[in-house]
Amino acid sequence: QVQLVESGGGLVETGGSLKLSCVASGSIAHLNAMAWYRQAPGKQRELVATITRLGTTNYPDSAKGRFTISRDNAKNTVYLLMNSLKSEDTAVYYCNAVTPSNYLLWGQGTQVTVSS
């Protein structure tokens, strides 16, 4: 069973950049898809980026043009590069994976705080 561990969160100023990492305990090459979600206090968890096994990426409007998800299969790692950060990006960011059997895996989350 693959385990996911996020890292790279922290405090960043508005307009700054941050790169999150999600390291899997096993191969990610055969996972159907991986994604990043975020959850701010008092709000529902929302999707911010997805990448399929074939490398296709998708973003909601809130992230499109600012966030980039990428994958390095050799390192069993998925990244989320966040540029032009805004205060509304403040949240706990979670790594997610969909296994070939459509089982969902989640990491423990990493806190991103954007200050004004």
C-alpha positions, 0 to 999 in steps of 0.5 A, a space after each residue: 500500500 502506497 503512503 503519501 507524505 507532503 512537505 514544502 509548506 510554510 509562510 510566504 508573502 503575497 505574490 511569492 512562490 512555494 513548491 510542495 512535494 508529495 513523496 510516495 513510499 512506492 512507485 507512482 507510475 501505475 497510479 491512475 491519477 494524483 492530485 493536490 487538494 486544499 482545505 482552509 479553516 471553515 471551508 470545504 476541501 477543494 481540488 487545486 490540481 490533478 495529473 493523470 498517469 499519462 501526464 495530463 494536467 487539469 486545474 480549477 479556475 482558482 489555480 489555473 495560470 498560477 499553479 503547476 502540478 508535475 510528476 517525477 516517477 523516478 523519485 516517486 514524487 509529485 510536485 505542486 509549484 505555486 506562483 503569485 500566491 494570494 492570501 486566499 491560498 492559505 490552507 492545508 494542502 493535501 496530496 491525493 492518489 487514485 490507485 488502479 483499483 480506484 482506491 483513494 490515498 491521502 497524505 497528512 497535509 502541509 500548511 501553507 500560509 500566505 501573508 499580506 
